[in-house]
Amino acid sequence: MIIEVERKEIRAVALTPIVQQTAFWAKVKEKQGILSHAFDFKVKKNEVYVDSQCDHSTNADFLLLQHNLNASNYIAYVPYGPELEPSEEVQGEFLEELSESIRPLLPNNCIGIRYDLAWQSLWDSEEYYDENNLWEGPPEKKYQEFRLNYNTRNWNLRRANSDILPSNTVYIDLKPDEKAILGRMKPKTRYNILLSSRKGVNVRKAEMNELDIWYTLYTETALRNNLYLNDISYFRTVLNARADDTLSPATVELLIAEKEGTPLAAIFLIISGNRGTYLYGASSSKQRNCMPTYALQWEAIRRCKAKGCTQYDMFGISPGPDKSHPMYGLYKFKNGFGGKVFHLMGCWDYPFKEEQYKLFLAAEMHSQGYHL
Protein backbone atom coordinates (compact mmCIF):
# COMPACT_ATOMS: atom_id res chain seq x y z
CA MET A 1 0.00 0.00 0.00
CA ILE A 2 1.35 3.44 -0.96
CA ILE A 3 0.03 6.58 0.73
CA GLU A 4 1.09 10.08 -0.25
CA VAL A 5 0.37 12.85 2.28
CA GLU A 6 0.62 16.61 1.95
CA ARG A 7 -0.55 19.60 3.94
CA LYS A 8 -3.61 21.61 2.94
CA GLU A 9 -5.36 24.74 4.15
CA ILE A 10 -7.94 24.27 6.89
CA ARG A 11 -10.50 26.19 4.85
CA ALA A 12 -10.16 23.57 2.08
CA VAL A 13 -11.12 20.59 4.27
CA ALA A 14 -13.89 18.75 2.44
CA LEU A 15 -17.49 18.79 3.62
CA THR A 16 -18.32 15.74 5.72
CA PRO A 17 -21.13 14.57 8.02
CA ILE A 18 -18.48 14.08 10.72
CA VAL A 19 -18.51 17.48 12.42
CA GLN A 20 -15.21 16.81 14.22
CA GLN A 21 -13.52 16.57 10.81
CA THR A 22 -14.71 19.94 9.48
CA ALA A 23 -13.15 23.37 9.18
CA PHE A 24 -15.90 24.46 11.59
CA TRP A 25 -14.47 22.20 14.30
CA ALA A 26 -10.99 23.57 13.62
CA LYS A 27 -12.42 27.06 14.25
CA VAL A 28 -13.91 25.87 17.54
CA LYS A 29 -10.60 24.40 18.65
CA GLU A 30 -8.67 27.48 17.51
CA LYS A 31 -10.78 29.62 19.84
CA GLN A 32 -9.92 27.18 22.63
CA GLY A 33 -6.20 27.60 21.96
CA ILE A 34 -5.70 24.28 20.17
CA LEU A 35 -3.86 24.21 16.84
CA SER A 36 -5.34 22.27 13.95
CA HIS A 37 -3.63 20.87 10.86
CA ALA A 38 -5.20 19.52 7.69
CA PHE A 39 -3.77 16.94 5.31
CA ASP A 40 -4.66 15.50 1.93
CA PHE A 41 -3.72 11.89 1.30
CA LYS A 42 -3.82 9.61 -1.70
CA VAL A 43 -3.98 5.82 -1.47
CA LYS A 44 -2.55 3.92 -4.42
CA LYS A 45 -3.71 0.39 -3.76
CA ASN A 46 -7.22 -0.83 -4.39
CA GLU A 47 -7.38 -3.14 -1.32
CA VAL A 48 -8.06 -0.09 0.83
CA TYR A 49 -11.55 0.22 -0.55
CA VAL A 50 -14.62 -1.14 1.10
CA ASP A 51 -15.87 -1.63 -2.47
CA SER A 52 -13.50 -4.29 -3.78
CA GLN A 53 -14.55 -3.55 -7.36
CA CYS A 54 -12.84 -0.16 -7.28
CA ASP A 55 -9.44 -0.28 -8.99
CA HIS A 56 -8.40 3.36 -8.84
CA SER A 57 -6.44 5.34 -6.29
CA THR A 58 -8.48 7.57 -4.01
CA ASN A 59 -8.03 11.01 -2.52
CA ALA A 60 -9.21 11.99 0.96
CA ASP A 61 -8.31 14.36 3.76
CA PHE A 62 -8.38 14.59 7.53
CA LEU A 63 -8.11 17.09 10.36
CA LEU A 64 -5.52 16.67 13.11
CA LEU A 65 -5.44 18.54 16.43
CA GLN A 66 -2.21 19.35 18.23
CA HIS A 67 -2.63 18.71 21.97
CA ASN A 68 0.26 19.89 24.10
CA LEU A 69 1.09 17.51 26.93
CA ASN A 70 3.75 19.68 28.53
CA ALA A 71 6.28 22.31 27.53
CA SER A 72 8.23 19.78 25.47
CA ASN A 73 5.84 17.29 23.88
CA TYR A 74 2.45 16.97 22.23
CA ILE A 75 0.27 14.23 20.80
CA ALA A 76 -1.50 14.47 17.45
CA TYR A 77 -5.20 13.68 17.81
CA VAL A 78 -7.46 12.80 14.88
CA PRO A 79 -11.09 13.10 16.10
CA TYR A 80 -13.36 10.62 14.30
CA GLY A 81 -10.88 10.40 11.48
CA PRO A 82 -9.75 9.61 8.94
CA GLU A 83 -13.20 9.27 7.42
CA LEU A 84 -12.07 6.91 4.65
CA GLU A 85 -12.80 3.42 5.96
CA PRO A 86 -10.60 0.69 4.45
CA SER A 87 -11.55 -2.95 4.03
CA GLU A 88 -11.24 -4.85 7.31
CA GLU A 89 -8.22 -6.89 6.24
CA VAL A 90 -6.05 -3.83 5.55
CA GLN A 91 -7.12 -1.39 8.27
CA GLY A 92 -3.99 -1.89 10.35
CA GLU A 93 -1.72 -1.68 7.33
CA PHE A 94 -3.52 1.50 6.26
CA LEU A 95 -3.12 3.21 9.66
CA GLU A 96 0.54 2.22 9.89
CA GLU A 97 1.32 3.54 6.41
CA LEU A 98 -0.65 6.74 7.03
CA SER A 99 1.17 7.31 10.34
CA GLU A 100 4.61 6.78 8.84
CA SER A 101 3.74 8.96 5.84
CA ILE A 102 2.62 11.87 8.00
CA ARG A 103 5.43 11.52 10.53
CA PRO A 104 7.96 13.65 8.55
CA LEU A 105 5.37 16.45 8.32
CA LEU A 106 4.96 16.70 12.09
CA PRO A 107 7.38 18.46 14.48
CA ASN A 108 9.97 16.30 16.20
CA ASN A 109 8.31 16.78 19.59
CA CYS A 110 5.19 14.86 18.53
CA ILE A 111 5.23 11.62 20.57
CA GLY A 112 2.60 9.86 18.46
CA ILE A 113 -0.83 9.93 16.82
CA ARG A 114 -4.14 9.04 18.42
CA TYR A 115 -6.85 8.05 15.95
CA ASP A 116 -10.40 8.23 17.32
CA LEU A 117 -11.84 5.93 14.67
CA ALA A 118 -15.47 6.30 13.63
CA TRP A 119 -15.18 3.12 11.56
CA GLN A 120 -17.51 0.25 12.38
CA SER A 121 -15.93 -1.99 15.02
CA LEU A 122 -14.20 -5.08 13.68
CA TRP A 123 -16.10 -6.94 16.39
CA ASP A 124 -19.55 -5.66 15.44
CA SER A 125 -20.43 -8.88 13.66
CA GLU A 126 -22.82 -11.78 14.20
CA GLU A 127 -20.37 -13.91 16.18
CA TYR A 128 -20.14 -11.22 18.87
CA TYR A 129 -23.90 -11.15 19.56
CA ASP A 130 -25.59 -13.49 22.05
CA GLU A 131 -28.77 -15.51 21.61
CA ASN A 132 -30.82 -12.41 22.51
CA ASN A 133 -29.07 -10.42 19.77
CA LEU A 134 -27.21 -8.30 22.34
CA TRP A 135 -23.65 -7.23 21.59
CA GLU A 136 -21.05 -8.89 23.77
CA GLY A 137 -18.39 -6.32 22.91
CA PRO A 138 -14.83 -6.73 21.65
CA PRO A 139 -12.36 -9.27 23.08
CA GLU A 140 -9.52 -8.41 25.44
CA LYS A 141 -7.22 -5.58 24.48
CA LYS A 142 -4.35 -7.89 23.46
CA TYR A 143 -6.56 -9.74 21.00
CA GLN A 144 -7.85 -6.49 19.52
CA GLU A 145 -4.27 -5.33 19.00
CA PHE A 146 -3.26 -8.66 17.46
CA ARG A 147 -6.03 -8.44 14.89
CA LEU A 148 -5.45 -4.81 13.88
CA ASN A 149 -1.67 -5.22 13.73
CA TYR A 150 -1.84 -8.38 11.63
CA ASN A 151 0.07 -7.82 8.35
CA THR A 152 1.66 -4.58 9.64
CA ARG A 153 5.44 -4.22 9.61
CA ASN A 154 5.94 -2.62 13.02
CA TRP A 155 3.06 -4.02 15.14
CA ASN A 156 2.87 -0.58 16.69
CA LEU A 157 -0.88 0.12 16.88
CA ARG A 158 -2.08 0.25 20.50
CA ARG A 159 -5.64 0.23 21.78
CA ALA A 160 -6.05 3.26 24.04
CA ASN A 161 -7.14 2.59 27.61
CA SER A 162 -10.31 4.61 27.09
CA ASP A 163 -12.17 6.38 24.32
CA ILE A 164 -12.48 10.15 24.06
CA LEU A 165 -15.45 10.56 21.74
CA PRO A 166 -18.35 8.11 22.09
CA SER A 167 -17.62 4.69 20.59
CA ASN A 168 -21.27 3.60 20.63
CA THR A 169 -24.12 5.60 19.15
CA VAL A 170 -27.56 5.44 17.55
CA TYR A 171 -28.14 6.59 13.97
CA ILE A 172 -31.67 7.47 12.89
CA ASP A 173 -32.56 7.23 9.20
CA LEU A 174 -34.29 10.49 8.20
CA LYS A 175 -35.13 9.53 4.62
CA PRO A 176 -38.68 8.27 5.42
CA ASP A 177 -41.45 10.78 6.14
CA GLU A 178 -42.20 11.94 9.69
CA LYS A 179 -45.04 9.48 10.12
CA ALA A 180 -42.76 6.58 9.24
CA ILE A 181 -40.00 7.86 11.55
CA LEU A 182 -42.50 8.02 14.41
CA GLY A 183 -43.75 4.56 13.49
CA ARG A 184 -40.29 3.07 13.95
CA MET A 185 -40.02 4.36 17.51
CA LYS A 186 -40.86 2.27 20.53
CA PRO A 187 -44.45 2.85 21.71
CA LYS A 188 -43.37 4.46 24.99
CA THR A 189 -41.09 6.94 23.19
CA ARG A 190 -43.85 7.85 20.74
CA TYR A 191 -46.28 8.24 23.65
CA ASN A 192 -43.88 10.50 25.56
CA ILE A 193 -43.42 12.78 22.53
CA LEU A 194 -47.18 13.21 22.30
CA LEU A 195 -47.45 13.59 26.09
CA SER A 196 -44.93 16.46 26.10
CA SER A 197 -47.11 18.29 23.63
CA ARG A 198 -50.25 17.73 25.70
CA LYS A 199 -48.39 18.94 28.80
CA GLY A 200 -47.68 22.25 27.05
CA VAL A 201 -43.94 21.82 26.42
CA ASN A 202 -42.66 24.15 23.73
CA VAL A 203 -39.29 23.87 21.95
CA ARG A 204 -37.61 26.94 20.53
CA LYS A 205 -34.28 28.04 19.18
CA ALA A 206 -32.35 30.13 21.71
CA GLU A 207 -30.05 33.06 20.97
CA MET A 208 -26.48 33.66 22.09
CA ASN A 209 -27.58 35.96 24.91
CA GLU A 210 -29.55 33.04 26.40
CA LEU A 211 -26.52 30.82 26.89
CA ASP A 212 -26.86 31.30 30.67
CA ILE A 213 -30.12 29.35 30.50
CA TRP A 214 -28.25 26.44 28.96
CA TYR A 215 -25.42 26.65 31.44
CA THR A 216 -27.74 26.57 34.45
CA LEU A 217 -29.36 23.39 33.14
CA TYR A 218 -25.99 21.94 32.16
CA THR A 219 -24.46 22.61 35.57
CA GLU A 220 -27.39 20.94 37.31
CA THR A 221 -27.06 17.92 35.00
CA ALA A 222 -23.30 17.62 35.48
CA LEU A 223 -23.55 17.79 39.27
CA ARG A 224 -26.45 15.36 39.32
CA ASN A 225 -24.55 12.79 37.26
CA ASN A 226 -21.03 13.50 38.53
CA LEU A 227 -19.83 14.59 35.07
CA TYR A 228 -16.89 16.76 34.06
CA LEU A 229 -17.99 20.41 34.15
CA ASN A 230 -16.87 22.56 31.23
CA ASP A 231 -16.69 26.33 31.60
CA ILE A 232 -19.43 28.36 29.91
CA SER A 233 -16.79 29.79 27.56
CA TYR A 234 -16.45 26.34 25.97
CA PHE A 235 -20.10 26.35 24.88
CA ARG A 236 -19.94 30.00 23.86
CA THR A 237 -17.14 29.04 21.48
CA VAL A 238 -19.17 26.21 19.93
CA LEU A 239 -22.24 28.40 19.48
CA ASN A 240 -20.29 31.38 18.19
CA ALA A 241 -17.79 29.71 15.84
CA ARG A 242 -18.22 30.40 12.13
CA ALA A 243 -16.64 28.71 9.14
CA ASP A 244 -18.87 30.05 6.37
CA ASP A 245 -15.85 30.96 4.23
CA THR A 246 -14.69 27.32 4.15
CA LEU A 247 -15.70 24.17 2.27
CA SER A 248 -16.95 22.51 5.46
CA PRO A 249 -19.06 24.86 7.58
CA ALA A 250 -21.63 23.68 10.10
CA THR A 251 -24.89 25.00 11.53
CA VAL A 252 -25.23 25.12 15.32
CA GLU A 253 -28.51 25.61 17.15
CA LEU A 254 -29.24 25.73 20.86
CA LEU A 255 -32.74 24.34 21.40
CA ILE A 256 -34.59 24.87 24.66
CA ALA A 257 -37.68 23.03 25.85
CA GLU A 258 -39.80 25.04 28.25
CA LYS A 259 -43.22 25.11 29.83
CA GLU A 260 -44.93 28.39 30.58
CA GLY A 261 -41.58 30.15 30.18
CA THR A 262 -39.68 27.83 32.55
CA PRO A 263 -36.66 26.11 30.89
CA LEU A 264 -36.76 22.36 31.47
CA ALA A 265 -34.15 20.96 29.05
CA ALA A 266 -31.81 22.01 26.25
CA ILE A 267 -29.55 20.52 23.57
CA PHE A 268 -26.86 21.62 21.13
CA LEU A 269 -27.77 20.49 17.62
CA ILE A 270 -25.08 20.61 14.91
CA ILE A 271 -25.71 20.01 11.22
CA SER A 272 -22.81 19.16 8.92
CA GLY A 273 -23.27 17.72 5.47
CA ASN A 274 -26.21 15.33 5.44
CA ARG A 275 -26.10 14.58 9.17
CA GLY A 276 -27.50 16.22 12.26
CA THR A 277 -25.71 15.48 15.54
CA TYR A 278 -27.04 15.80 19.08
CA LEU A 279 -23.80 16.97 20.66
CA TYR A 280 -24.65 18.14 24.20
CA GLY A 281 -27.74 17.86 26.36
CA ALA A 282 -28.94 19.05 29.75
CA SER A 283 -32.14 18.90 31.78
CA SER A 284 -33.72 20.09 34.99
CA SER A 285 -34.85 17.74 37.75
CA LYS A 286 -38.15 19.65 37.83
CA GLN A 287 -41.28 18.66 35.88
CA ARG A 288 -39.63 15.63 34.31
CA ASN A 289 -43.10 14.13 33.97
CA CYS A 290 -43.64 16.66 31.15
CA MET A 291 -41.11 14.73 29.03
CA PRO A 292 -39.18 17.77 27.74
CA THR A 293 -36.21 15.69 26.55
CA TYR A 294 -38.50 13.73 24.22
CA ALA A 295 -39.92 16.95 22.81
CA LEU A 296 -36.38 18.22 22.17
CA GLN A 297 -35.26 15.13 20.28
CA TRP A 298 -38.37 15.07 18.12
CA GLU A 299 -37.94 18.74 17.25
CA ALA A 300 -34.25 18.16 16.46
CA ILE A 301 -35.18 15.27 14.17
CA ARG A 302 -37.77 17.38 12.38
CA ARG A 303 -35.37 20.32 11.97
CA CYS A 304 -32.64 18.09 10.56
CA LYS A 305 -35.03 16.50 8.10
CA ALA A 306 -36.36 19.91 7.02
CA LYS A 307 -32.77 21.00 6.28
CA GLY A 308 -32.11 18.03 4.03
CA CYS A 309 -30.33 15.70 6.45
CA THR A 310 -30.66 11.97 5.83
CA GLN A 311 -29.23 10.88 9.19
CA TYR A 312 -29.41 11.91 12.85
CA ASP A 313 -26.64 10.92 15.24
CA MET A 314 -27.77 10.63 18.85
CA PHE A 315 -24.10 10.61 19.95
CA GLY A 316 -23.23 8.36 22.83
CA ILE A 317 -24.77 5.36 24.61
CA SER A 318 -23.58 2.37 26.59
CA PRO A 319 -22.49 -0.62 24.45
CA GLY A 320 -25.63 -2.50 25.41
CA PRO A 321 -28.46 -2.72 27.98
CA ASP A 322 -26.16 -3.21 30.97
CA LYS A 323 -27.88 -1.52 33.91
CA SER A 324 -24.58 -1.14 35.75
CA HIS A 325 -23.04 0.93 32.94
CA PRO A 326 -22.97 4.70 33.66
CA MET A 327 -24.47 5.40 30.22
CA TYR A 328 -27.26 2.83 30.46
CA GLY A 329 -29.87 5.57 30.93
CA LEU A 330 -28.80 7.11 27.62
CA TYR A 331 -28.97 3.71 25.93
CA LYS A 332 -32.51 3.17 27.12
CA PHE A 333 -33.62 6.69 26.19
CA LYS A 334 -31.97 6.97 22.77
CA ASN A 335 -32.70 3.41 21.69
CA GLY A 336 -36.40 4.20 21.92
CA PHE A 337 -36.25 6.54 18.91
CA GLY A 338 -36.08 3.71 16.40
CA GLY A 339 -32.53 4.14 15.17
CA LYS A 340 -29.77 1.62 14.59
CA VAL A 341 -27.13 1.02 17.26
CA PHE A 342 -23.64 1.41 15.81
CA HIS A 343 -20.38 0.33 17.47
CA LEU A 344 -17.22 2.24 16.52
CA MET A 345 -13.54 1.24 16.66
CA GLY A 346 -12.69 3.91 19.23
CA CYS A 347 -9.21 5.25 20.08
CA TRP A 348 -6.03 3.70 18.70
CA ASP A 349 -2.52 5.06 19.19
CA TYR A 350 0.54 4.92 16.97
CA PRO A 351 3.50 5.97 19.18
CA PHE A 352 6.61 7.61 17.73
CA LYS A 353 8.53 7.90 21.02
CA GLU A 354 8.05 4.94 23.33
CA GLU A 355 9.30 6.37 26.62
CA GLN A 356 7.38 9.63 26.31
CA TYR A 357 4.31 7.66 25.23
CA LYS A 358 4.46 5.52 28.38
CA LEU A 359 4.64 8.66 30.52
CA PHE A 360 1.65 10.07 28.62
CA LEU A 361 -0.40 6.92 29.32
CA ALA A 362 0.50 7.03 33.01
CA ALA A 363 -0.51 10.68 33.29
CA GLU A 364 -3.71 10.01 31.36
CA MET A 365 -4.72 7.18 33.68
CA HIS A 366 -4.35 9.43 36.73
CA SER A 367 -5.88 12.57 35.31
CA GLN A 368 -9.54 13.13 36.22
CA GLY A 369 -11.57 14.85 33.55
CA TYR A 370 -8.80 14.41 31.00
CA HIS A 371 -10.07 14.89 27.49
CA LEU A 372 -8.75 15.92 24.08
Secondary structure, DSSP 4 states (H G I P E B T S, - for coil): --EEEEEE-GGGPPP-S-GGGSHHHHHHHHHTT-EEEEEEEEE--GGG-SSTT--S-EEEEEEEEEEE-SSS-EEEEEET-------GGGHHHHHHHHHHHHGGGS-TTEEEEEEEEEEEPTT-SGGGB-TTS-B-----HHHHHHHHHTT-SS---EE-SS-SS-SEEEEEE-SS-HHHHHHHS-HHHHHHHHHHHHTTEEEEEEPGGGHHHHHHHHHHHHHHHT-----HHHHHHHHH---TTSSS--EEEEEEEEETTEEEEEEEEEEETTEEEEEEEEE-STTGGG-HHHHHHHHHHHHHHHTT-SEEE-----SSS-TTSTTHHHHHHHGGGS-EEEEEEEEEEEESSHHHHHHHHHHHHT-TT---
